Amino acid sequence: MSPAPVRPALTEFVLKVHSRCDLACDHCYVYEHADQSWRRRPVRMTPEVLVAAAGRIAEHAATHRLPSVSVILHGGEPLLLGPARMRRALTDLRRVIGPVTRLRIGMQTNGVLLSERFGDLLAEFDVSVGVSLDGGRAANDLHRRFRNGDSSYDRVLRALALLRRPAYRRLWSGLLCTVDVRNDPVEVYESLLAQDPPRIDLLLPHANWDAPPPRSGRGSTAYGGWLRAVYDRWRADGRPVPIRLYDSLLSTARGGPSGTEVLGLDPVDLAVIETDGEWEQADSLKTAYHGAPATGMTVFSHSADHVAASPHLARRRAGRAGLGAECRRCPVIDQCGGGLFAHRYGAGHFDHPSVYCADLKELIAHVNENPPTPAPTRLDAGLPDDLIDRMAASTGDRVAIGQLVDAQTAIVRALLRGVAEGLPSGGAGADGWAALAELDRRAPGSVARVTAHPYVRVWAVDCLAGAAGGNRHGASYLCAIAAAAAIDADVPVHLPVPVRAGRLHLPTVGTVLLPEVGDGTAEVHVERGSLSVTAGDVTVAVRTGVAGDAPRWQPTRALETQDVTVLLEDGDPYRECHRLPPSGRLDDGDAARWGATFAAAWEIITDEVPGRAEELRAGLRALVPLRRSGTGASEASTARQAFGGVAATETDAGSLAVLLVHEFQHSKMNALLDIFDLVDGGRPTSVTVGWRPDPRPAEAVLHGIYAHAAVADIWRIRADRQVDGARAAYRRYRDWTAEAIGALDRTDALTPAGSRLLRQIAHSVAGWPS
């Protein structure tokens, strides 16, 4: 069955908030190349245009259910907008897009105007900042000068010094360097590295066959040789900083994504919005001919869907099929991808290879023949230096949770790849993996939502550990995951899905009851808006968008409020990972009662600890109802491998609010432990704490401190509001936390990262009243 076409989605939007610049760089593609449309555009984007643009982005994200979008503030020079106008722009972007999807805001700047005032503003709105720098003073001054000829170098270095400060370091996304082959490659590399950047981008100067790049008498592969020299030094240094160009080539050599439109065959998912609200294609096309990036659309007349589906973007999204014949025959096409689309232009068309074709071939061959020594996996790579500090914030930090979510996404994807490796071709698991990979290409948001479900990771860990039998599935469960993603994306698929103990479960979607099958397989057909499951003579047809149980269909329900949705997970077989027994399928009355209690608890959390509500909104995925024990006491649990999953017995709204905050702290700690070594495994230690009669290992004590500090904070707020019993509860949790901090600190059982986290928590607790 051939799947129906999926509407293309855009995930990155470049906003030209200011169309003039305070520098006069002679290699600038906006002002110095063929397209001169900047001359007719307004100097700056008005609030009306920005709000309309934000509305189109939010509309697009909602239509495609995108888990996140990126908005890049660009120019010209975006800082020329000034602090007041910048604040209004950032406020409007967060206000319009934030309620719909996770919004990442970035900025590319020359750095000249960056100041503490701007730094504080960008920190307030969590704006990442990329800075352009072409090397040391001599290299940078070749192009990046003021209009009067003065050097910009010292001003840029002051900006980079500002970004290295602890208060702003997390904002810095990296350096962008445009290559000039007249500069010594190793000197440029060392100059960039000396600024201690989190990432380096090396950009080939924009050129095409009608306007070839200068080669300074160094031969037909001058740029390839220059980039080889930097690669060799970077490789010899042990890859001390990510360099996007080389990381892309190493990824595509293994069959992975390129992560950039400069190389590889990844589909383009970017659009530009100019100061007057016109939709355009990538800026680099300004180097081809006047009007090359134009689409003829504006944010007032056309949606982002119109832009994404336009013929202007179709070829750039077509992968191999969109390349000329010479490129399609090339042995390195999967890594090169024809190079940047704009660099293929000449004689009125884009069917040429890149004007840098020979350079790229030379570089790709060299990288493939000289791979770097595998570096140890660092799950904290790319994360900000102050993540641990932010995770200890007593007010909560939604941005830090977003970074944890990104890290968890990478872990789950690696686990899924681990399951897929070595699968025999033609088997159910291989079919599921192939379907999931295709869906990830065509509907990545749907795959992201399904694989973010806490119990997908639990299955993957189980599977890699060789666990099977009972309700446990092997690699064929990949078919269930793919089918669930297809339902989310509304894309037809046909897959053999495993049945265990008479239950066919599709994570995040629901369970089909097939008692006749026992343990076996059923054929799943996903069509638009419907699901058909066939096993022998039995066929179950389901309309997936319709609520309510059919005799054989148990859909996964959701707990919904105005601003958060969490799955009420009473069907996933892997929810049994919690140390307490889960309930069975809830009847409609029980589910409705859970919904009402959750809504009331959410209102309490939002009122008492709004920062924690922001964290939960970003990371909580599922709530598992537990069976009540014989004592009747409220109980709750998290599981090591199930980030974003919380299990709890039914209770009142006030208690549930505390349980959700408490248990999500444990979930956050588990995610931190995936990334950082917080406890020194070579120093086994037991500590007696107030909340348990038995001595506890250091990791469990750190877990408890982290969770109990958050609970103490809730009771502190309730005590300030004079809630009955709150002051006694606050003192109990505060004393437990403070005593445990002191006891753990005296053990020398923590790593430097663990000690840093403990110090930050201790600092917060020390400021609380007695």
N, C-alpha and C positions, 0 to 999 in steps of 0.2 A: 504494500500500500504506500503510495507516495503522499507525504504529508502536505496539507494545504499551506499556502504561503502565509508567513507571519508578517504583520506590519512591522517595518523596521522601527527601532526606537533610538533616540538620542540620549546620551547620558552626560555629555559635557557641553557646556555653553560658555562661549567667550563673550563677555560684555565689554564693548568699547565705551567705557564711561567718560573718557576724555580723549579727544582726537588730535591733540597737539602734544609736542614734547619739548622739554627744556634742554635736550641735547640735540646735536646735529650729526648723528652717526651716518657716515657715508655709505654704509652697507645696509641701511634700514629698508626693509621691503615695503613699509607703509608709504614713505615719502620719496624714496630714491629709485623706485622701479616703475614698471610700465603703467600700473593702475594708479591714477591720480584722483580717484573719487574723494579722497579726504578733503580736497579743496572746496567741495560743495556742501560738506556736512557741517552740522552744528559743532561748535567747539566742545561742548559737553552734553552728556545725556541728561535730559530733564527728568524730574521725578515722575512725570506722567508716562514717559517712555519706559522708564525703569520698572514701574509698577505693571505696565502692560506686558513687558518682557517676562517679569517674574510670574505673572498670571499664566502666560503661555507655558512656561516651564513647569509650573505646578499642575496645570491641566494635563500636560504630557506625562508627567510622573504618575498622576492618578490613573490616567487611561491605561498605561502599561504596567501599573503597579510596581514601579521601579523602587528597589530598596534604598537607593541613594542617587543623587545627581551632584555633579560638580559645576560650580559657576566660577569662572576665572575673570577677574577684573583686569582689564587690559587697556591699551591705548594705541598710539601715543603713550603718555605717561599717566597712569591712573592717580598717582599722588597729587597731580596738579588739580584734582577735584577739590582738595582742601579738606581739613578735618570735619568741618560742619556738614558739607555736602556728602562726604564719605560716610559719616554717621547715619545720615538719613537714608542713603542708599543701602547700607548694611542692615539697618532696621527694617526697611521695606522688604529686602530679600528674605530675611529670617521670618518676618511676619507672614508673608504670602506663601513661601515655599515650605517653610519649616513644619507646618502642621500636616503636610501631605507626605513628605519623605525626608530621609536624612539628607541634609544639605551640607556639602563641603564647599567652602568658599576659599579661593586662592587668588593670588595676585602676582603678576609679573611686572617688575619695576627695575629702573636703572639705579635705584637706591639713593639718588642725589638728595631727595627731600625727606628721606626717612628720619624721624626724630622720636624722642621719647613720647611726645604727645600722640603721634601716629602709632607708635608701638603699643601704647596702652589701649588705644582704640581698637587696633587689630587683635590684640589679646582678648579684649572684651567680647569680640564677635567671632573669635577662633578662626582668623583668616591666615592661611599659610602664605608665605612670601618667598617667591623666587627672585633672585637678583642676577642681573647680567654683568659679567666680568670676563674679559678676554685674556687674562693672564696677569703678568706683572705690569709695572708702569709703562714700559716701552711698548709692550704688546697691546695693552689696553688703549694707549694713546694713538695707536695707528688709526683707530676709527671712532672711539667713543669720546668725543670732545664737545665742548660747548660751541655755540655759533661763533663766538669771537676767537675760537681756536684754543681756549684754555683747557687744561686737562681736567677730567672728571675723577681721576683715580683716587685722590685723597678723600673726596666726598663719599665715594663708594666704600672705601675701606672703613670710614667712620660708621657707615650704615651696617657693615658686616660686624664690626665690633659691638654695635648695639644688639644685633641679632644673636650674638654669642652670649649675651648676659643671661643669667638663669631665668629672669622674668620673661624673656622673649625667645629663648632658644627653641622652644617647641613650635614656634611659628615658622621657623626657617625651613623651607622645603629644598633649597639647593641653589647651585650656581649654574648659569647658562653661559657657555663660552662658544663664540663663533670662531671657527678655525680660520687662521690666515697662515698659509704655508711659508710666509717670510719669517714667521716667528719660530724659534727653536722649540720643538714639541715637548722635550723633557723639561725645559725651563717653564713653559706654560703650565704643564702638569704640576710641577713642584710649587709654582706660585698659587695655583688654585688649591692644592692640598694644604698649603700653609694657612689658609683661611678656616680650616677645620669644618668644611661643609658637610651636611648630611647626605648630599648627592651631587653629582656633576653631570651635566648634559653637554656633550660636544656636538655642535651644530655645524653642518656643512653650509658654507655661504650660499644663499639662494642664487641659482643660476639655471639656465636652460640652453637648448641647442641654438637658439637665436641670440642669446647673450651668455656665452660660455664663461666659466669661472677663470680668474687669473691663475696661472700656474707658475709664474716667476721663473721660467726656464728650468724647472725641476722635472720635466718629463710628463708623459701622459698619465702617470699614476702618482702625481705629487701628493694628492690628498690621501691616497691609500698608504703611501709610505709614511706620511706624517702621523696618521692614526695608528699604523703598526708600531711606530716608535713609542707612542704613549702606551699602547696596549702592553708591549713588552716590559716597560718599566712598571706599570700597574700590576702586571702579573708577578713580576719579581718581588714587588713590595707586599705580596700576599693580598691584593685587592682591598686596600685599607678603607675604601669608600666606594659605594655603588657608582658606576658610570653607566648610564642608561644604554648607550650605544653598544657597549661590549656585553652587558647583561642581556640585552635583546638578542644578540647573535648567539650567545651561549644557550639561551632558552630555546630559540628556534632550531638550533642544532639538535636538540633533544625532542623536537616535535612540539614544543610548548608555544605559548603566545609570545608575540614580540613586545607588547605593551607600549607600542608607539606607532604612529602612522609613517614614520621615516623608513621603517624596514618591515619586512614580513607581510603576511596576507590577512592580518586582523581586519575585520570590517570597521570602516570609519563611523564613529558615532558622535561627531562633533559638529556644531554649527556656531556661527558668529552672529551677534546682534550689534549693529552699528549705532552710533549716537542718535541717529534719526529714527531708529527702530527697524531699519532694513535687515532682513535675514541675509546672511552671506555664507559662503563656504569658507574653508580654511584660509587664513591670511596669506599663506605662502603663495596662493594663486595670484596675488597681486603682482608677482614677478613675471607672469606669462604675457598678459596683454591687458589693455584698459577694459575694465568690466568683467574680467575673468571670474572673480568670485561671486558676482551678482546672481541672485535667484529671481528677482522681480517680485519678491514677497516682503511684507512687513509684519510686525507683531500685531498691528491693528487689523490687518486684512486676512492673515493666514496663521494657522496653528503650526506648532512644531511637527505635528503629524504630516501636514502638507509638505513641509521642508524635507522631512526624513524620506518621504515617498517620492520626492521629485526626481526627474531624470538627471538633474545636476549632481545629486549624490549617488545615484544608482550605480554608475560605473565605479565610483570609488569604494563602493560596498561590495562589488562583484568578485573580489578576490582574483584568483588566477584567470577567470573568464574575462575580466576587465583589462587584461594586459595585451600588449601587442604580440605578434607571433614570435618575434625574436626572444622576448622575455619568457614566453611559455615554454620554449625549447631549452632554456638555460638550466644547467644542473643545480644551480644554487638558488633557484627562484623561491623556494620555500623560506629561505633566510633573507634574501634580498627583497622579495616582493616587488621588484621593479624600481625600488627606491621611492623617494617622495614624489607624489603625483605631479607637483608643480615642476619638478626637475626633469620631467619627461617631455615637456612642451618644446615644439619647434615646427616651423613651416605650417602653422595653423592647426596642429593637432597634438594629441597626447599619446600617440601609438609608439613613440620611441622608447627605448630603455632610458634609464636615468642618464643625464649628462655626466654623472659620476660613475657610470657603469664599470669602467675598467678599474677605478679606485676601489669600488665595493667588492668586485670579484677578488682583487688582490687581498683586501683586508679579510674577507670571509675565509678564503683559503688559508691564510696565515693563522687566524683564530682557530679554525678547525684542526689544523696540524699542530697547534701549540696550545692545547687546552690548559687552563690553570689547574694546579693541584686542588683537588676538592677541599673546600674549606669546611670546618665543622659547622653543622647547622646551628644557626642562631635564630631562635624564634623571636628574640627582641630586636632583630635587625629592622631598621626603619622606624622604630618606635621612639618617641621623644625621650630625652634624658630625664625629664621630670615626671614620667608616668607614675612611678612609685609614690612621689609626693602627692600627685593629683588623686591617686587611688585612696590616699589616707584622708582626703578632705572630709571634714565632718558635715559639710553642707552637700556632699555629693558632687559628681562631675560627669555630666553626660558625654562630654567629648572624650574623656578617658574611657568611658564604657564603650563608646563607638570604636576606639582603638582596640579594646579587648575583643569586641565583636569581630573586627577585621582579622585579628590574630586567630580567633577561633575558626573563622571561615577558612583561613589558610590551613589550619590543622586538619579540619574535616576533609578538605579537598585532598590533602596529602594522604589521609587514611583511605579515602575512596580509591585513589590511584593505587595505593598499596594492595587493596583488595583486588583491583582489576589486573594488576601485574601477574603474569603467568597463567591467566585464565585460558583454557583451551578454546581455540576459535570455534565458532558455531554453537557453543553451549548457551544456556539461558543467561548465565552471568555475563558472557561476552556480548550477547544481544542487548542486555540491559545497559551495559557500559557504553556501547555504541550509541544507543538511543539517548542516554544521558548526555554524552559528549555533544551530539548534534543539537539537543535542546539547549545546552549551555552556550552554543554558538548563536542560536536563533532566538532564544528567550532566556537570557542569563538571569533575569530577575526572578523567574519562576524556579529555576534550579537553586538559586540562592535561598529563596524562602523555604523550600522543602528541606534542603540539606542543613539549614540553620536549626531545624527542629532538634531539640536536645537528644532525642532517642535514636536519631540516625547515627550520631557518633557512637552511642552505646553499642548499636548493632555492629558498626565497623570494627570497633575494638574487640568485641566478642568474636567476630568473624576472623580477624587476624590472629586471635589467640587459639583458633581451632575449635571454639565452642559450637556445639550443634546438638540437636535432639530436643524433644519437648517442643516448646514454643520458639526455639532458636532456629534461625535461618542461616544458610550458607551464602555464598556469593550470588546466588540467584535472586536474593532480595534486592539487588541492583535494579531488577526489572520492576519491583514494586516502587522503588524510589523514582525511577524514570516515569512510570505511569502516573504517579502523583504529580510530578512536575509538568507532565503533559496536560493533565486536567487543569492545573493552575494556569497554564499558558493557553488553554483551549486549542491544543494542537493534536490532531489525530495520531495515534500510535496503535500498534498491535503487538502485544508481548505475552510470553508465558510467565505467569506470576506464581510464586510458591504459596501453597496452602499448608498451614500447620494447625493440627488439632481442629480441623474443620473451619478455620478462620483465615480468610485472605485479607491481609491488612495493607492499606496504602497510607503511608505516613502523612499526617496532617489532613487527610481526606476522610478516611473512615474504614469500616470493616464489612466485608461480605461474608455471611454465614453459609458455609458449605459442609454441613455435617456428613454428607454422603462421601466426601472426598477423604476426610481424615487428614493424612499427610500426603500431599501430592502437588499437582500443578493445575491451574486453570488458565484459560485463554482470556486475556483482557483486551477489549477493544475500546479505545477512547475516541469518541467522536465529539463534535462541537456541542457542549452542553449536556453530554450524556456519557454513560459508562455501561458497557455490556460485558458480563463475565460468564463464561461457558465452561462447564466441567461435565463431560459425558453428556447425559440427557438433560442436565439442569442448566438453564440460562437465567441469569439475574440481570434485569435492566434497571438502571438507576438514572434519574435526572439529578446530576450532581449539584445543581444550584438550588434545589428544592429542599427545604427543611423538613424534618420529621423522619421517623423510622418507618421503613417498609419491613415486611416480615423477615427479609434476609439482609436488610441494609441498615447499618448503624453509622450514620455520619458523625464525624468529629465535630462536636459543638464548640462554640466560642463564648467566652465571657467578654462582653463588650460594654464600654462606656463611651462617652462622647469623644474621648481622646486616647483610648488605648483598647487594643484587642488582644486577648490571651486565650490560647486553646484550653478548653476543659478536657484534659486528656484522660479518658476512662477506657480506651480501647487499645492503645499501642502496646504490643507484647513486651517491649523493652522498658516500659515504665516500671517494671518489677525490679529494676536496678536499685531502687531505694531500699533502705534497710528496714522499712516498715511495709506491711502488706497493702497493696492498692485495693481500692474497692472494685467491684465488678461494674458492669454497665449501669449507669444511673437511669432511673425512670424519669419521665418528663418533669414530674413535680420536684424531685430532688435536684435536677439540673437547674430548674427555674429558681429554686431556693439558693443554690450556689451563685447563680447570676446576680440575684438581689444582694446577697452578702458581699460579693466581690465589688459590686458597684458602690456600696456604702463604705467598704474598706478603702477603696480607691479614693473616694472623696475625703476620707480622714487623712490618708497619706499626703494627698495634694495640699490639704490645709495645714497639716502639722509639719511635714518635712518635704516641701516642694522639690528640693534638690534630689531627694531619694526617688520621688515620683518620676523625675526626668530620667534617672538611671534605670528604673524599672521599665519605663516606656521604651528605652533603647535596647534593653537586654533580656527582659522576661518574655519567654516564649510560651510556656505551658504550665498549667497548674493541674497536678494529679490528685484526685480525691483519695484519701486513705481510709481504710477500715478503722473504726474507733476501737481502741483496746478495751479490755475489761474494766480498767480503772475509770474510763470515761474522760480522762484528761486530754486536753488538746495536744497534738503531736505534729511535728513537721520534719521534713528531711530534704536534703539535696544529695546528689550523687556525684562522685568525682568526675565522671566522664560526660555528665549531662548538663553542660553550661546552659543557663536560661530555663531550667526546669526546677520547679518547686513542688513538693508533695506536702499535703496537709490534711488533717481531719477537719470535718465540718465544725465551725465554731461561730462566735459572734463577730460582727464587723470590726470592732475595736481590737479584738485579739488577732483576727486575721491580718489586719494592717501591720501589727507588730511582727507576726510570723513571716509575712512577705518580705519586709525589710531585713529581718534577721537572717532568713534563709538565703536571700539574694546576696547578702554579704559573704556567706559561705561559697556561693556560686562564683562570685568575683574572686575570692581567694583561690579557688581551684583554678580559675583562668590565669591568675598571676603565677601560680606554681607551674603552669604549663610553660611560662615564658622565662621566669627567673628562678634561680636556686636561692631560696630564702633561708633554708635551714641547712646547717653543716652536717651532712650525713655521717661524717667521720667522728662526730661528737654525740653519741646517743645520750639523751638526757630525759629525765622524767621530772615533772613539776607538779606540785599539788596546787589545785586551784579551788576557788570558792564554790564554783557551780557543779563540781563533781567530787565524789568521795575518794576516787581512786587516782593515783598519780597519772599524769598524762604526758605523752611525748611532746617534744618541743613544737612540732608542726601543728598538732591538735591544739596546743595552748595558743599559738599565734592565730589559728582559725577562731578560737573562742574569743580572744581579745578583740579581733576585728569585728566579729558579729555583736558581741556584748556592748562594745562602745557605741554602735549605732542604736541598739535598743535603749541604752542609758540615755542617749540624746532625745529619743522620743519621750521617755518618761520625764526628762528634765523639762521639756516643753509642756507636757501635760501638768506637771507640778506648778509651773508658772501660771497655768490657767486654772489652778486649784481644782483639778479633777480628783475625786475621792481616791485615796490609796496611791496616788501617783508619786508623792514625795518619798514614801517608803520604798516603792519599786525603784525609783531613780537612785536612791542612796545604795540600795542593794547592788544594782548593776554597775554603778559607778565604782563602788568599793571593790567588787569582784574584778573589774577591769584594771583599776589602778594597782591592786595587789598583784595581779597576774603579770602586768607589765614589769613591775619591779623584780618579781621572781624570775621571769624569763631573761630579763636584761642581765641578771647576775650569773647566768649559766654559761655565757660565752658560746651558746649553741647556734647562733644565727650567723649567716654570711653578712658581708657588708650591705648587700641589698636588703636583707631581712632586718638588719639593725636600723637601716634608714627608714624602713616602713614603721618599725616599732617606735622610733623617735618621733616621727610625725604624729602617730596616734597619741603618744604620751603628751606631746605638746598640746593637742586639742583637749585631752582629758584634764590637764593641769589648769586650763582656763575655766573649767566648770566650777560653779559655786559648791560649797560644802553643805 
